[in-house]
Amino acid sequence: MKKQHNIPTGLFGFGTVNEGLYELLEKTNNHSLDIQKIVVKNKDKARKIKNGKLSYDPDDILENQEIQLVIEAISDAEAAYHIVTKAMENGKDVITANKKMVATYHQELLDIQGSTGRKMFYEAAVCGAIPVIRTLDQYFPYDKISSIEGVFNGTANFILSKMEEGASYQDALQEAQDLGLAEADPTSDVEGWDAKYKLCISHKHAFGKTISLDEVPNYGIDRISATEQKFAKENNYRIRLKAIAENGQFSVLPHFVSEDDFAFHLKGEANYMEIKSQFAGDHILQGPGAGGFPTASAIVSDIGLYQEGYDYQYSRSDSNNIDSEVNTWFYVKGVDEDKLAEITVKYIKESIKDETFFLVNSKVRDINSLDPALLVVINEDVEQKFKK
Amino acid sequence: MKKQHNIPTGLFGFGTVNEGLYELLEKTNNHSLDIQKIVVKNKDKARKIKNGKLSYDPDDILENQEIQLVIEAISDAEAAYHIVTKAMENGKDVITANKKMVATYHQELLDIQGSTGRKMFYEAAVCGAIPVIRTLDQYFPYDKISSIEGVFNGTANFILSKMEEGASYQDALQEAQDLGLAEADPTSDVEGWDAKYKLCISHKHAFGKTISLDEVPNYGIDRISATEQKFAKENNYRIRLKAIAENGQFSVLPHFVSEDDFAFHLKGEANYMEIKSQFAGDHILQGPGAGGFPTASAIVSDIGLYQEGYDYQYSRSDSNNIDSEVNTWFYVKGVDEDKLAEITVKYIKESIKDETFFLVNSKVRDINSLDPALLVVINEDVEQKFKK
């Protein structure tokens, strides 16, 4: 197949990602795209864009017959959904970096893709430059995957790493904001939403089934206090915000991890995904999960796929075994002890200074139903260790 | 493009890899191949192959007009070279797992591929199931890679891990042999040849240039004694056999690594490759580097590429900067101190019990030219630590 160059392209958004893309293409002398229009929202912001390319009207791209490919990297998921669906309906192929949009509307997008016959890529939406989607989709398509898990949010991991060095949550967050790693409103990163979007998107390629955001409980790191830091230190744990899909269970939760866990050694803003499969074995992919150039790199890789005439395979059928009988140990704060006694098999009451917490052996959906103030997984059997 | 199924295929060899492939295809109900002939050498060995498929005559595949794809996984590199070149000359595409063959004849094979117009894949030749070649070739083709490094030999890493637990080299090797991880003749694994083949093959995809085996010094782990184990323990090092290509320098050498090195935490038979790139950042791929199913998995992935009409891109031009002025600290045994004084900038003489060794700051080619009995890289500046 002959590679197409100078693909007539329209960009939506010119923030960190698309500006990174623009610069990357220039610096690497990459002529895959002919960027004809760049549609942005904010008229007051100065932009490093050549005259005539800038527009504030989406139809300058969407109704432009010449434009063949749309690259969407705006922050508003609803607006992005309208752009991307309209683009496909108007015969254009799409590359998007919008994880919230893909995670929220994954099945709808696949249906529209199916009915319009267009192509849609979103490697940049999951763990930045790490080739997660491509690897799940193309490299292990024949294999049965038993689990995917990892640290999918670099901001949270940066904050947790700083807390290990002695910083409070607030100070660590402030440092992340000062460095541009965290937004002014850090909710999506610290409460696990961002990681959940990535888990939901990956799930389709790993297990052949789209899952909805409601199905995945997410507890963040924002309620982790000196008590948990002390608990971690005393037990040689580190705290990591892990996303996991295994045995038909999904969650984004903080974990107390010990030294034999890969996440234990992951410091700072890196991401990783561990993929366990039947024949190809256990794999880890680690790399930069955010940032302008890394995310733009994933888009450039998608452009490469597109030039090759390739599309995602989605070759896996629903292979997710439901095994809801698995119990896990949780560190839990802010639940009613009477209710706890009703639902759980075992629990241990503990305290550090004046704070009471419970070590609870239960299913995630059971403990989640009690709506605790804080929920942290403990990745080992703690019964012998703590039971008096 | 419509995927071709039941591709008329001939297999060469039916050892761990091709037997794994055969079983994997059956177990996953994969109909990509129609395996028509399996050519093996040893007539006395019992094989789990259906009647009529087995042959001892290479021409039953090579001269068979129907057969379109040859999958070669024999141990003899010279014989493999003749099979693979003949196959391409006879109009057949090739998937090979033979790292020694590809590393030794890489440029010749590419030339024959060019003149015959056939396809040739060899993901299975580099780090088993880890998608190393594909990632370098397809995922980062636009990017400038500054280095690749890693642990490319699981047998050596297994032995080193056992030595950390207190075993001698001989006992650790024996255990690896008992487990089927090491051959009766372990030379290729423990002396770094196997890792060197993988480094040479990867180099072409990372830096756009084939390098010859002679250019890459390899020192193994077979001469590591209780002295080095003691030295490692006292300095909180672990020993890892690392393959590195950076700044136009290549080597496969044992390293004393400290806790901040990714290799430090790699235990047992796993492999990993770290890829550092300009825009996509630093990446790590870790997984099983050997074994029947993992290696067969890489072949199945190659079959997938082949079905998609894809071929390796080799899109990188020679991008390897020569920076031969980099000095490194080495732990060296069995060199003449007078000669050492001539070539090196700095060295420190040390001893543990009765054994003398040198900590030498030099270029690898300089120290290599002295033909030391043992050479281990130290990944930090040891001058302050040891200088009296």
HADDOCK unambig.tbl for C-alpha pairs under 7 A between the chains (distance, minus, plus):
assign (segid A and resid 28 and name CA) (segid B and resid 142 and name CA) 6.90 0.50 0.50
assign (segid A and resid 129 and name CA) (segid B and resid 280 and name CA) 5.58 0.50 0.50
assign (segid A and resid 139 and name CA) (segid B and resid 301 and name CA) 5.49 0.50 0.50
assign (segid A and resid 140 and name CA) (segid B and resid 301 and name CA) 6.85 0.50 0.50
assign (segid A and resid 142 and name CA) (segid B and resid 28 and name CA) 6.92 0.50 0.50
assign (segid A and resid 279 and name CA) (segid B and resid 293 and name CA) 5.26 0.50 0.50
assign (segid A and resid 279 and name CA) (segid B and resid 294 and name CA) 5.86 0.50 0.50
assign (segid A and resid 279 and name CA) (segid B and resid 297 and name CA) 6.48 0.50 0.50
assign (segid A and resid 280 and name CA) (segid B and resid 129 and name CA) 5.58 0.50 0.50
assign (segid A and resid 280 and name CA) (segid B and resid 293 and name CA) 6.36 0.50 0.50
assign (segid A and resid 280 and name CA) (segid B and resid 294 and name CA) 4.37 0.50 0.50
assign (segid A and resid 280 and name CA) (segid B and resid 297 and name CA) 5.42 0.50 0.50
assign (segid A and resid 281 and name CA) (segid B and resid 288 and name CA) 6.29 0.50 0.50
assign (segid A and resid 281 and name CA) (segid B and resid 294 and name CA) 6.37 0.50 0.50
assign (segid A and resid 282 and name CA) (segid B and resid 287 and name CA) 5.67 0.50 0.50
assign (segid A and resid 282 and name CA) (segid B and resid 288 and name CA) 6.81 0.50 0.50
assign (segid A and resid 283 and name CA) (segid B and resid 286 and name CA) 5.48 0.50 0.50
assign (segid A and resid 283 and name CA) (segid B and resid 287 and name CA) 4.36 0.50 0.50
assign (segid A and resid 284 and name CA) (segid B and resid 285 and name CA) 5.75 0.50 0.50
assign (segid A and resid 284 and name CA) (segid B and resid 286 and name CA) 4.89 0.50 0.50
assign (segid A and resid 284 and name CA) (segid B and resid 287 and name CA) 6.37 0.50 0.50
assign (segid A and resid 285 and name CA) (segid B and resid 284 and name CA) 5.74 0.50 0.50
assign (segid A and resid 285 and name CA) (segid B and resid 285 and name CA) 4.84 0.50 0.50
assign (segid A and resid 285 and name CA) (segid B and resid 286 and name CA) 6.55 0.50 0.50
assign (segid A and resid 286 and name CA) (segid B and resid 283 and name CA) 5.46 0.50 0.50
assign (segid A and resid 286 and name CA) (segid B and resid 284 and name CA) 4.89 0.50 0.50
assign (segid A and resid 286 and name CA) (segid B and resid 285 and name CA) 6.55 0.50 0.50
assign (segid A and resid 287 and name CA) (segid B and resid 282 and name CA) 5.69 0.50 0.50
assign (segid A and resid 287 and name CA) (segid B and resid 283 and name CA) 4.36 0.50 0.50
assign (segid A and resid 287 and name CA) (segid B and resid 284 and name CA) 6.38 0.50 0.50
assign (segid A and resid 288 and name CA) (segid B and resid 281 and name CA) 6.29 0.50 0.50
assign (segid A and resid 288 and name CA) (segid B and resid 282 and name CA) 6.82 0.50 0.50
assign (segid A and resid 293 and name CA) (segid B and resid 279 and name CA) 5.27 0.50 0.50
assign (segid A and resid 293 and name CA) (segid B and resid 280 and name CA) 6.36 0.50 0.50
assign (segid A and resid 294 and name CA) (segid B and resid 279 and name CA) 5.88 0.50 0.50
assign (segid A and resid 294 and name CA) (segid B and resid 280 and name CA) 4.39 0.50 0.50
assign (segid A and resid 294 and name CA) (segid B and resid 281 and name CA) 6.39 0.50 0.50
assign (segid A and resid 297 and name CA) (segid B and resid 279 and name CA) 6.48 0.50 0.50
assign (segid A and resid 297 and name CA) (segid B and resid 280 and name CA) 5.43 0.50 0.50
assign (segid A and resid 301 and name CA) (segid B and resid 139 and name CA) 5.50 0.50 0.50
assign (segid A and resid 301 and name CA) (segid B and resid 140 and name CA) 6.86 0.50 0.50
